Amino acid sequence: MRILILLLATGFALPAVADQKLAEKKNCLACHGVKEKIVGPAFKDVAAKYAGQSGAAQQLAAKIQKGGSGVWGEMAMPPNDVTPAEARTLADWVLSLK
């Protein structure tokens, strides 16, 4: 119980785990590592690129949902089977990984 209270008090540990679970469920980690590039960029690199940009979460959520190309090289990211809410949750999580 004390550990749960500590995790909730810190505010970052519990949501980070939950959002990584969504990334696993939606197969994001097949192409992206949290710290390392796989096919696509590492999520920490994405967070660094978008750090401090106004509207970054909305922009990234749209790319997660619709796909995109040309930002990280020639390999295109296909559209993903996520709801707008899931895309925003994933975007917020990725951007928290600075």
Phi and psi restraints in degrees (range 20) as a CNS / XPLOR table:
assign (resid 1 and name C) (resid 2 and name N)
       (resid 2 and name CA) (resid 2 and name C) 1.0 -61.9 20.0 2
assign (resid 2 and name N) (resid 2 and name CA)
       (resid 2 and name C) (resid 3 and name N) 1.0 -38.0 20.0 2
assign (resid 2 and name C) (resid 3 and name N)
       (resid 3 and name CA) (resid 3 and name C) 1.0 -65.4 20.0 2
assign (resid 3 and name N) (resid 3 and name CA)
       (resid 3 and name C) (resid 4 and name N) 1.0 -42.8 20.0 2
assign (resid 3 and name C) (resid 4 and name N)
       (resid 4 and name CA) (resid 4 and name C) 1.0 -61.2 20.0 2
assign (resid 4 and name N) (resid 4 and name CA)
       (resid 4 and name C) (resid 5 and name N) 1.0 -43.4 20.0 2
assign (resid 4 and name C) (resid 5 and name N)
       (resid 5 and name CA) (resid 5 and name C) 1.0 -62.9 20.0 2
assign (resid 5 and name N) (resid 5 and name CA)
       (resid 5 and name C) (resid 6 and name N) 1.0 -42.9 20.0 2
assign (resid 5 and name C) (resid 6 and name N)
       (resid 6 and name CA) (resid 6 and name C) 1.0 -62.0 20.0 2
assign (resid 6 and name N) (resid 6 and name CA)
       (resid 6 and name C) (resid 7 and name N) 1.0 -44.2 20.0 2
assign (resid 6 and name C) (resid 7 and name N)
       (resid 7 and name CA) (resid 7 and name C) 1.0 -62.9 20.0 2
assign (resid 7 and name N) (resid 7 and name CA)
       (resid 7 and name C) (resid 8 and name N) 1.0 -43.4 20.0 2
assign (resid 7 and name C) (resid 8 and name N)
       (resid 8 and name CA) (resid 8 and name C) 1.0 -66.1 20.0 2
assign (resid 8 and name N) (resid 8 and name CA)
       (resid 8 and name C) (resid 9 and name N) 1.0 -37.0 20.0 2
assign (resid 8 and name C) (resid 9 and name N)
       (resid 9 and name CA) (resid 9 and name C) 1.0 -67.0 20.0 2
assign (resid 9 and name N) (resid 9 and name CA)
       (resid 9 and name C) (resid 10 and name N) 1.0 -34.1 20.0 2
assign (resid 9 and name C) (resid 10 and name N)
       (resid 10 and name CA) (resid 10 and name C) 1.0 -74.8 20.0 2
assign (resid 10 and name N) (resid 10 and name CA)
       (resid 10 and name C) (resid 11 and name N) 1.0 -27.8 20.0 2
assign (resid 10 and name C) (resid 11 and name N)
       (resid 11 and name CA) (resid 11 and name C) 1.0 78.9 20.0 2
assign (resid 11 and name N) (resid 11 and name CA)
       (resid 11 and name C) (resid 12 and name N) 1.0 -8.6 20.0 2
assign (resid 11 and name C) (resid 12 and name N)
       (resid 12 and name CA) (resid 12 and name C) 1.0 -116.3 20.0 2
assign (resid 12 and name N) (resid 12 and name CA)
       (resid 12 and name C) (resid 13 and name N) 1.0 -27.9 20.0 2
assign (resid 12 and name C) (resid 13 and name N)
       (resid 13 and name CA) (resid 13 and name C) 1.0 -70.3 20.0 2
assign (resid 13 and name N) (resid 13 and name CA)
       (resid 13 and name C) (resid 14 and name N) 1.0 -47.7 20.0 2
assign (resid 13 and name C) (resid 14 and name N)
       (resid 14 and name CA) (resid 14 and name C) 1.0 -68.3 20.0 2
assign (resid 14 and name N) (resid 14 and name CA)
       (resid 14 and name C) (resid 15 and name N) 1.0 -48.8 20.0 2
assign (resid 14 and name C) (resid 15 and name N)
       (resid 15 and name CA) (resid 15 and name C) 1.0 -61.9 20.0 2
assign (resid 15 and name N) (resid 15 and name CA)
       (resid 15 and name C) (resid 16 and name N) 1.0 -36.4 20.0 2
assign (resid 15 and name C) (resid 16 and name N)
       (resid 16 and name CA) (resid 16 and name C) 1.0 -61.3 20.0 2
assign (resid 16 and name N) (resid 16 and name CA)
       (resid 16 and name C) (resid 17 and name N) 1.0 -40.9 20.0 2
assign (resid 16 and name C) (resid 17 and name N)
       (resid 17 and name CA) (resid 17 and name C) 1.0 -66.1 20.0 2
assign (resid 17 and name N) (resid 17 and name CA)
       (resid 17 and name C) (resid 18 and name N) 1.0 -45.5 20.0 2
assign (resid 17 and name C) (resid 18 and name N)
       (resid 18 and name CA) (resid 18 and name C) 1.0 -61.6 20.0 2
assign (resid 18 and name N) (resid 18 and name CA)
       (resid 18 and name C) (resid 19 and name N) 1.0 -40.8 20.0 2
assign (resid 18 and name C) (resid 19 and name N)
       (resid 19 and name CA) (resid 19 and name C) 1.0 -75.0 20.0 2
assign (resid 19 and name N) (resid 19 and name CA)
       (resid 19 and name C) (resid 20 and name N) 1.0 -30.6 20.0 2
assign (resid 19 and name C) (resid 20 and name N)
       (resid 20 and name CA) (resid 20 and name C) 1.0 -67.0 20.0 2
assign (resid 20 and name N) (resid 20 and name CA)
       (resid 20 and name C) (resid 21 and name N) 1.0 -34.1 20.0 2
assign (resid 20 and name C) (resid 21 and name N)
       (resid 21 and name CA) (resid 21 and name C) 1.0 -62.5 20.0 2
assign (resid 21 and name N) (resid 21 and name CA)
       (resid 21 and name C) (resid 22 and name N) 1.0 -39.7 20.0 2
assign (resid 21 and name C) (resid 22 and name N)
       (resid 22 and name CA) (resid 22 and name C) 1.0 -65.0 20.0 2
assign (resid 22 and name N) (resid 22 and name CA)
       (resid 22 and name C) (resid 23 and name N) 1.0 -40.8 20.0 2
assign (resid 22 and name C) (resid 23 and name N)
       (resid 23 and name CA) (resid 23 and name C) 1.0 -62.0 20.0 2
assign (resid 23 and name N) (resid 23 and name CA)
       (resid 23 and name C) (resid 24 and name N) 1.0 -39.0 20.0 2
assign (resid 23 and name C) (resid 24 and name N)
       (resid 24 and name CA) (resid 24 and name C) 1.0 -66.6 20.0 2
assign (resid 24 and name N) (resid 24 and name CA)
       (resid 24 and name C) (resid 25 and name N) 1.0 -45.7 20.0 2
assign (resid 24 and name C) (resid 25 and name N)
       (resid 25 and name CA) (resid 25 and name C) 1.0 -60.9 20.0 2
assign (resid 25 and name N) (resid 25 and name CA)
       (resid 25 and name C) (resid 26 and name N) 1.0 -38.4 20.0 2
assign (resid 25 and name C) (resid 26 and name N)
       (resid 26 and name CA) (resid 26 and name C) 1.0 -89.7 20.0 2
assign (resid 26 and name N) (resid 26 and name CA)
       (resid 26 and name C) (resid 27 and name N) 1.0 7.1 20.0 2
assign (resid 26 and name C) (resid 27 and name N)
       (resid 27 and name CA) (resid 27 and name C) 1.0 67.8 20.0 2
assign (resid 27 and name N) (resid 27 and name CA)
       (resid 27 and name C) (resid 28 and name N) 1.0 21.8 20.0 2
assign (resid 27 and name C) (resid 28 and name N)
       (resid 28 and name CA) (resid 28 and name C) 1.0 -62.6 20.0 2
assign (resid 28 and name N) (resid 28 and name CA)
       (resid 28 and name C) (resid 29 and name N) 1.0 -34.1 20.0 2
assign (resid 28 and name C) (resid 29 and name N)
       (resid 29 and name CA) (resid 29 and name C) 1.0 -77.1 20.0 2
assign (resid 29 and name N) (resid 29 and name CA)
       (resid 29 and name C) (resid 30 and name N) 1.0 -2.0 20.0 2
assign (resid 29 and name C) (resid 30 and name N)
       (resid 30 and name CA) (resid 30 and name C) 1.0 -70.6 20.0 2
assign (resid 30 and name N) (resid 30 and name CA)
       (resid 30 and name C) (resid 31 and name N) 1.0 -29.3 20.0 2
assign (resid 30 and name C) (resid 31 and name N)
       (resid 31 and name CA) (resid 31 and name C) 1.0 -116.1 20.0 2
assign (resid 31 and name N) (resid 31 and name CA)
       (resid 31 and name C) (resid 32 and name N) 1.0 -18.5 20.0 2
assign (resid 31 and name C) (resid 32 and name N)
       (resid 32 and name CA) (resid 32 and name C) 1.0 -126.6 20.0 2
assign (resid 32 and name N) (resid 32 and name CA)
       (resid 32 and name C) (resid 33 and name N) 1.0 131.9 20.0 2
assign (resid 32 and name C) (resid 33 and name N)
       (resid 33 and name CA) (resid 33 and name C) 1.0 -94.3 20.0 2
assign (resid 33 and name N) (resid 33 and name CA)
       (resid 33 and name C) (resid 34 and name N) 1.0 159.9 20.0 2
assign (resid 33 and name C) (resid 34 and name N)
       (resid 34 and name CA) (resid 34 and name C) 1.0 -68.0 20.0 2
assign (resid 34 and name N) (resid 34 and name CA)
       (resid 34 and name C) (resid 35 and name N) 1.0 -44.7 20.0 2
assign (resid 34 and name C) (resid 35 and name N)
       (resid 35 and name CA) (resid 35 and name C) 1.0 -110.8 20.0 2
assign (resid 35 and name N) (resid 35 and name CA)
       (resid 35 and name C) (resid 36 and name N) 1.0 -12.4 20.0 2
assign (resid 35 and name C) (resid 36 and name N)
       (resid 36 and name CA) (resid 36 and name C) 1.0 -131.3 20.0 2
assign (resid 36 and name N) (resid 36 and name CA)
       (resid 36 and name C) (resid 37 and name N) 1.0 147.5 20.0 2
assign (resid 36 and name C) (resid 37 and name N)
       (resid 37 and name CA) (resid 37 and name C) 1.0 -71.0 20.0 2
assign (resid 37 and name N) (resid 37 and name CA)
       (resid 37 and name C) (resid 38 and name N) 1.0 137.6 20.0 2
assign (resid 37 and name C) (resid 38 and name N)
       (resid 38 and name CA) (resid 38 and name C) 1.0 -114.7 20.0 2
assign (resid 38 and name N) (resid 38 and name CA)
       (resid 38 and name C) (resid 39 and name N) 1.0 -95.7 20.0 2
assign (resid 38 and name C) (resid 39 and name N)
       (resid 39 and name CA) (resid 39 and name C) 1.0 -92.1 20.0 2
assign (resid 39 and name N) (resid 39 and name CA)
       (resid 39 and name C) (resid 40 and name N) 1.0 -45.7 20.0 2
assign (resid 39 and name C) (resid 40 and name N)
       (resid 40 and name CA) (resid 40 and name C) 1.0 -100.1 20.0 2
assign (resid 40 and name N) (resid 40 and name CA)
       (resid 40 and name C) (resid 41 and name N) 1.0 176.5 20.0 2
assign (resid 40 and name C) (resid 41 and name N)
       (resid 41 and name CA) (resid 41 and name C) 1.0 -67.0 20.0 2
assign (resid 41 and name N) (resid 41 and name CA)
       (resid 41 and name C) (resid 42 and name N) 1.0 156.7 20.0 2
assign (resid 41 and name C) (resid 42 and name N)
       (resid 42 and name CA) (resid 42 and name C) 1.0 -65.3 20.0 2
assign (resid 42 and name N) (resid 42 and name CA)
       (resid 42 and name C) (resid 43 and name N) 1.0 144.0 20.0 2
assign (resid 42 and name C) (resid 43 and name N)
       (resid 43 and name CA) (resid 43 and name C) 1.0 -60.3 20.0 2
assign (resid 43 and name N) (resid 43 and name CA)
       (resid 43 and name C) (resid 44 and name N) 1.0 -34.7 20.0 2
assign (resid 43 and name C) (resid 44 and name N)
       (resid 44 and name CA) (resid 44 and name C) 1.0 -64.1 20.0 2
assign (resid 44 and name N) (resid 44 and name CA)
       (resid 44 and name C) (resid 45 and name N) 1.0 -34.4 20.0 2
assign (resid 44 and name C) (resid 45 and name N)
       (resid 45 and name CA) (resid 45 and name C) 1.0 -69.3 20.0 2
assign (resid 45 and name N) (resid 45 and name CA)
       (resid 45 and name C) (resid 46 and name N) 1.0 -37.9 20.0 2
assign (resid 45 and name C) (resid 46 and name N)
       (resid 46 and name CA) (resid 46 and name C) 1.0 -63.1 20.0 2
assign (resid 46 and name N) (resid 46 and name CA)
       (resid 46 and name C) (resid 47 and name N) 1.0 -45.7 20.0 2
assign (resid 46 and name C) (resid 47 and name N)
       (resid 47 and name CA) (resid 47 and name C) 1.0 -59.7 20.0 2
assign (resid 47 and name N) (resid 47 and name CA)
       (resid 47 and name C) (resid 48 and name N) 1.0 -41.9 20.0 2
assign (resid 47 and name C) (resid 48 and name N)
       (resid 48 and name CA) (resid 48 and name C) 1.0 -65.7 20.0 2
assign (resid 48 and name N) (resid 48 and name CA)
       (resid 48 and name C) (resid 49 and name N) 1.0 -39.6 20.0 2
assign (resid 48 and name C) (resid 49 and name N)
       (resid 49 and name CA) (resid 49 and name C) 1.0 -64.8 20.0 2
assign (resid 49 and name N) (resid 49 and name CA)
       (resid 49 and name C) (resid 50 and name N) 1.0 -38.1 20.0 2
assign (resid 49 and name C) (resid 50 and name N)
       (resid 50 and name CA) (resid 50 and name C) 1.0 -93.8 20.0 2
assign (resid 50 and name N) (resid 50 and name CA)
       (resid 50 and name C) (resid 51 and name N) 1.0 -2.4 20.0 2
assign (resid 50 and name C) (resid 51 and name N)
       (resid 51 and name CA) (resid 51 and name C) 1.0 -54.9 20.0 2
assign (resid 51 and name N) (resid 51 and name CA)
       (resid 51 and name C) (resid 52 and name N) 1.0 129.5 20.0 2
assign (resid 51 and name C) (resid 52 and name N)
       (resid 52 and name CA) (resid 52 and name C) 1.0 77.5 20.0 2
assign (resid 52 and name N) (resid 52 and name CA)
       (resid 52 and name C) (resid 53 and name N) 1.0 -0.7 20.0 2
assign (resid 52 and name C) (resid 53 and name N)
       (resid 53 and name CA) (resid 53 and name C) 1.0 -83.4 20.0 2
assign (resid 53 and name N) (resid 53 and name CA)
       (resid 53 and name C) (resid 54 and name N) 1.0 131.1 20.0 2
assign (resid 53 and name C) (resid 54 and name N)
       (resid 54 and name CA) (resid 54 and name C) 1.0 -66.3 20.0 2
assign (resid 54 and name N) (resid 54 and name CA)
       (resid 54 and name C) (resid 55 and name N) 1.0 133.4 20.0 2
assign (resid 54 and name C) (resid 55 and name N)
       (resid 55 and name CA) (resid 55 and name C) 1.0 76.2 20.0 2
assign (resid 55 and name N) (resid 55 and name CA)
       (resid 55 and name C) (resid 56 and name N) 1.0 13.1 20.0 2
assign (resid 55 and name C) (resid 56 and name N)
       (resid 56 and name CA) (resid 56 and name C) 1.0 -61.1 20.0 2
assign (resid 56 and name N) (resid 56 and name CA)
       (resid 56 and name C) (resid 57 and name N) 1.0 -41.6 20.0 2
assign (resid 56 and name C) (resid 57 and name N)
       (resid 57 and name CA) (resid 57 and name C) 1.0 -63.8 20.0 2
assign (resid 57 and name N) (resid 57 and name CA)
       (resid 57 and name C) (resid 58 and name N) 1.0 -42.2 20.0 2
assign (resid 57 and name C) (resid 58 and name N)
       (resid 58 and name CA) (resid 58 and name C) 1.0 -66.4 20.0 2
assign (resid 58 and name N) (resid 58 and name CA)
       (resid 58 and name C) (resid 59 and name N) 1.0 -42.8 20.0 2
assign (resid 58 and name C) (resid 59 and name N)
       (resid 59 and name CA) (resid 59 and name C) 1.0 -63.3 20.0 2
assign (resid 59 and name N) (resid 59 and name CA)
       (resid 59 and name C) (resid 60 and name N) 1.0 -45.6 20.0 2
assign (resid 59 and name C) (resid 60 and name N)
       (resid 60 and name CA) (resid 60 and name C) 1.0 -67.5 20.0 2
assign (resid 60 and name N) (resid 60 and name CA)
       (resid 60 and name C) (resid 61 and name N) 1.0 -39.1 20.0 2
assign (resid 60 and name C) (resid 61 and name N)
       (resid 61 and name CA) (resid 61 and name C) 1.0 -60.6 20.0 2
assign (resid 61 and name N) (resid 61 and name CA)
       (resid 61 and name C) (resid 62 and name N) 1.0 -40.4 20.0 2
assign (resid 61 and name C) (resid 62 and name N)
       (resid 62 and name CA) (resid 62 and name C) 1.0 -63.8 20.0 2
assign (resid 62 and name N) (resid 62 and name CA)
       (resid 62 and name C) (resid 63 and name N) 1.0 -40.6 20.0 2
assign (resid 62 and name C) (resid 63 and name N)
       (resid 63 and name CA) (resid 63 and name C) 1.0 -67.4 20.0 2
assign (resid 63 and name N) (resid 63 and name CA)
       (resid 63 and name C) (resid 64 and name N) 1.0 -37.5 20.0 2
assign (resid 63 and name C) (resid 64 and name N)
       (resid 64 and name CA) (resid 64 and name C) 1.0 -62.2 20.0 2
assign (resid 64 and name N) (resid 64 and name CA)
       (resid 64 and name C) (resid 65 and name N) 1.0 -44.3 20.0 2
assign (resid 64 and name C) (resid 65 and name N)
       (resid 65 and name CA) (resid 65 and name C) 1.0 -75.9 20.0 2
assign (resid 65 and name N) (resid 65 and name CA)
       (resid 65 and name C) (resid 66 and name N) 1.0 -43.8 20.0 2
assign (resid 65 and name C) (resid 66 and name N)
       (resid 66 and name CA) (resid 66 and name C) 1.0 -98.0 20.0 2
assign (resid 66 and name N) (resid 66 and name CA)
       (resid 66 and name C) (resid 67 and name N) 1.0 -14.3 20.0 2
assign (resid 66 and name C) (resid 67 and name N)
       (resid 67 and name CA) (resid 67 and name C) 1.0 88.0 20.0 2
assign (resid 67 and name N) (resid 67 and name CA)
       (resid 67 and name C) (resid 68 and name N) 1.0 179.1 20.0 2
assign (resid 67 and name C) (resid 68 and name N)
       (resid 68 and name CA) (resid 68 and name C) 1.0 -178.9 20.0 2
assign (resid 68 and name N) (resid 68 and name CA)
       (resid 68 and name C) (resid 69 and name N) 1.0 171.5 20.0 2
assign (resid 68 and name C) (resid 69 and name N)
       (resid 69 and name CA) (resid 69 and name C) 1.0 -157.3 20.0 2
assign (resid 69 and name N) (resid 69 and name CA)
       (resid 69 and name C) (resid 70 and name N) 1.0 162.4 20.0 2
assign (resid 69 and name C) (resid 70 and name N)
       (resid 70 and name CA) (resid 70 and name C) 1.0 86.6 20.0 2
assign (resid 70 and name N) (resid 70 and name CA)
       (resid 70 and name C) (resid 71 and name N) 1.0 -10.5 20.0 2
assign (resid 70 and name C) (resid 71 and name N)
       (resid 71 and name CA) (resid 71 and name C) 1.0 -84.3 20.0 2
assign (resid 71 and name N) (resid 71 and name CA)
       (resid 71 and name C) (resid 72 and name N) 1.0 -37.3 20.0 2
assign (resid 71 and name C) (resid 72 and name N)
       (resid 72 and name CA) (resid 72 and name C) 1.0 -117.4 20.0 2
assign (resid 72 and name N) (resid 72 and name CA)
       (resid 72 and name C) (resid 73 and name N) 1.0 17.8 20.0 2
assign (resid 72 and name C) (resid 73 and name N)
       (resid 73 and name CA) (resid 73 and name C) 1.0 124.4 20.0 2
assign (resid 73 and name N) (resid 73 and name CA)
       (resid 73 and name C) (resid 74 and name N) 1.0 -164.1 20.0 2
assign (resid 73 and name C) (resid 74 and name N)
       (resid 74 and name CA) (resid 74 and name C) 1.0 -78.1 20.0 2
assign (resid 74 and name N) (resid 74 and name CA)
       (resid 74 and name C) (resid 75 and name N) 1.0 -26.6 20.0 2
assign (resid 74 and name C) (resid 75 and name N)
       (resid 75 and name CA) (resid 75 and name C) 1.0 -69.8 20.0 2
assign (resid 75 and name N) (resid 75 and name CA)
       (resid 75 and name C) (resid 76 and name N) 1.0 123.1 20.0 2
assign (resid 75 and name C) (resid 76 and name N)
       (resid 76 and name CA) (resid 76 and name C) 1.0 -84.9 20.0 2
assign (resid 76 and name N) (resid 76 and name CA)
       (resid 76 and name C) (resid 77 and name N) 1.0 147.3 20.0 2
assign (resid 76 and name C) (resid 77 and name N)
       (resid 77 and name CA) (resid 77 and name C) 1.0 -95.7 20.0 2
assign (resid 77 and name N) (resid 77 and name CA)
       (resid 77 and name C) (resid 78 and name N) 1.0 124.3 20.0 2
assign (resid 77 and name C) (resid 78 and name N)
       (resid 78 and name CA) (resid 78 and name C) 1.0 -73.2 20.0 2
assign (resid 78 and name N) (resid 78 and name CA)
       (resid 78 and name C) (resid 79 and name N) 1.0 162.6 20.0 2
assign (resid 78 and name C) (resid 79 and name N)
       (resid 79 and name CA) (resid 79 and name C) 1.0 -59.8 20.0 2
assign (resid 79 and name N) (resid 79 and name CA)
       (resid 79 and name C) (resid 80 and name N) 1.0 150.3 20.0 2
assign (resid 79 and name C) (resid 80 and name N)
       (resid 80 and name CA) (resid 80 and name C) 1.0 -115.4 20.0 2
assign (resid 80 and name N) (resid 80 and name CA)
       (resid 80 and name C) (resid 81 and name N) 1.0 147.4 20.0 2
assign (resid 80 and name C) (resid 81 and name N)
       (resid 81 and name CA) (resid 81 and name C) 1.0 -82.3 20.0 2
assign (resid 81 and name N) (resid 81 and name CA)
       (resid 81 and name C) (resid 82 and name N) 1.0 75.4 20.0 2
assign (resid 81 and name C) (resid 82 and name N)
       (resid 82 and name CA) (resid 82 and name C) 1.0 -133.0 20.0 2
assign (resid 82 and name N) (resid 82 and name CA)
       (resid 82 and name C) (resid 83 and name N) 1.0 150.8 20.0 2
assign (resid 82 and name C) (resid 83 and name N)
       (resid 83 and name CA) (resid 83 and name C) 1.0 -77.2 20.0 2
assign (resid 83 and name N) (resid 83 and name CA)
       (resid 83 and name C) (resid 84 and name N) 1.0 164.1 20.0 2
assign (resid 83 and name C) (resid 84 and name N)
       (resid 84 and name CA) (resid 84 and name C) 1.0 -56.3 20.0 2
assign (resid 84 and name N) (resid 84 and name CA)
       (resid 84 and name C) (resid 85 and name N) 1.0 -38.7 20.0 2
assign (resid 84 and name C) (resid 85 and name N)
       (resid 85 and name CA) (resid 85 and name C) 1.0 -66.3 20.0 2
assign (resid 85 and name N) (resid 85 and name CA)
       (resid 85 and name C) (resid 86 and name N) 1.0 -41.4 20.0 2
assign (resid 85 and name C) (resid 86 and name N)
       (resid 86 and name CA) (resid 86 and name C) 1.0 -65.6 20.0 2
assign (resid 86 and name N) (resid 86 and name CA)
       (resid 86 and name C) (resid 87 and name N) 1.0 -40.9 20.0 2
assign (resid 86 and name C) (resid 87 and name N)
       (resid 87 and name CA) (resid 87 and name C) 1.0 -61.1 20.0 2
assign (resid 87 and name N) (resid 87 and name CA)
       (resid 87 and name C) (resid 88 and name N) 1.0 -41.6 20.0 2
assign (resid 87 and name C) (resid 88 and name N)
       (resid 88 and name CA) (resid 88 and name C) 1.0 -67.7 20.0 2
assign (resid 88 and name N) (resid 88 and name CA)
       (resid 88 and name C) (resid 89 and name N) 1.0 -40.3 20.0 2
assign (resid 88 and name C) (resid 89 and name N)
       (resid 89 and name CA) (resid 89 and name C) 1.0 -60.8 20.0 2
assign (resid 89 and name N) (resid 89 and name CA)
       (resid 89 and name C) (resid 90 and name N) 1.0 -45.6 20.0 2
assign (resid 89 and name C) (resid 90 and name N)
       (resid 90 and name CA) (resid 90 and name C) 1.0 -63.9 20.0 2
assign (resid 90 and name N) (resid 90 and name CA)
       (resid 90 and name C) (resid 91 and name N) 1.0 -43.0 20.0 2
assign (resid 90 and name C) (resid 91 and name N)
       (resid 91 and name CA) (resid 91 and name C) 1.0 -61.5 20.0 2
assign (resid 91 and name N) (resid 91 and name CA)
       (resid 91 and name C) (resid 92 and name N) 1.0 -46.8 20.0 2
assign (resid 91 and name C) (resid 92 and name N)
       (resid 92 and name CA) (resid 92 and name C) 1.0 -60.5 20.0 2
assign (resid 92 and name N) (resid 92 and name CA)
       (resid 92 and name C) (resid 93 and name N) 1.0 -40.5 20.0 2
assign (resid 92 and name C) (resid 93 and name N)
       (resid 93 and name CA) (resid 93 and name C) 1.0 -65.0 20.0 2
assign (resid 93 and name N) (resid 93 and name CA)
       (resid 93 and name C) (resid 94 and name N) 1.0 -48.6 20.0 2
assign (resid 93 and name C) (resid 94 and name N)
       (resid 94 and name CA) (resid 94 and name C) 1.0 -57.3 20.0 2
assign (resid 94 and name N) (resid 94 and name CA)
       (resid 94 and name C) (resid 95 and name N) 1.0 -45.3 20.0 2
assign (resid 94 and name C) (resid 95 and name N)
       (resid 95 and name CA) (resid 95 and name C) 1.0 -67.7 20.0 2
assign (resid 95 and name N) (resid 95 and name CA)
       (resid 95 and name C) (resid 96 and name N) 1.0 -19.2 20.0 2
assign (resid 95 and name C) (resid 96 and name N)
       (resid 96 and name CA) (resid 96 and name C) 1.0 -81.1 20.0 2
assign (resid 96 and name N) (resid 96 and name CA)
       (resid 96 and name C) (resid 97 and name N) 1.0 -6.4 20.0 2
assign (resid 96 and name C) (resid 97 and name N)
       (resid 97 and name CA) (resid 97 and name C) 1.0 -89.0 20.0 2
assign (resid 97 and name N) (resid 97 and name CA)
       (resid 97 and name C) (resid 98 and name N) 1.0 23.7 20.0 2
